[in-house]
Amino acid sequence: MQAFAAEWRLTLWPASVQQTAPPERTVEGVALLRDWTAVAVDPAKHVGYAVQWFALAALLLGLYVWFQFLSPRRRARAGTADVP
């Protein structure tokens, strides 16, 4: 913990919290349960997001190539190059 605090330049308390009682018991009326519902997400949803982001990256690359290289060359050939 000291190494983490030094690396991230944080002031941390030298303590940690750990549940030692069984989950069925309560401490001062508050249950410490770990009965979380499972997230039902289809892996195809992640593939869809990946395809979406790669398509956006390809579009960005295509627009960069067009506006930085192809469009100025076309304007220069046509004789309408921007003169600063």
Sequence and secondary structure as in RCSB ss.txt:
>XXXX:A:sequence
MQAFAAEWRLTLWPASVQQTAPPERTVEGVALLRDWTAVAVDPAKHVGYAVQWFALAALLLGLYVWFQFLSPRRR
ARAGTADVP
>XXXX:A:secstr
 HHHHHHHT    S      S TTSEETTEE           HHHHHHHHHHHHHHHHHHHHHHHIIIIIHHHHH
HHHT     
